[in-house]
Amino acid sequence: MVRVLVWLLVLGLTVYTAVDCVQTEERRVRTLPRALWMLVILVLPVVGPVAWLIAGRPDQPGAPRIGGPGHRQGPPRGPDDDPDFLRRL
């Protein structure tokens, strides 16, 4: 019974990631081309889907990205602490 459950989980993960990969726009796929990702997902049962979720899936909109646009170091600053704002006064 446990073996059946494990295989169902692996199959579910593989189907989910394959559908997610197919529905993702080609330009948003990271690391590899989409066709190669499909091959990896289908040939490597557990490793392929996990790799897609970690390295291939596009970033979610609004997700914080360290060092990306909109990322700030430290606490939020007020306008009087911003040199660009003060220069424009």
Stockholm file with secondary structure:
# STOCKHOLM 1.0

chainA/1-89         MVRVLVWLLVLGLTVYTAVDCVQTEERRVRTLPRALWMLVILVLPVVGPVAWLIAGRPDQPGAPRIGGPGHRQGPPRGPDDDPDFLRRL
#=GR chainA/1-89 SS CHHHHHHHHHHHHHHHHHHHHHHSCGGGCCSSCHHHHHHHHHHSTTHHHHHIIIIISCCCTTCCCTTSTTCCSSSCCCGGGCHHHHHTC
#=GC SS_cons        CHHHHHHHHHHHHHHHHHHHHHHSCGGGCCSSCHHHHHHHHHHSTTHHHHHIIIIISCCCTTCCCTTSTTCCSSSCCCGGGCHHHHHTC
//
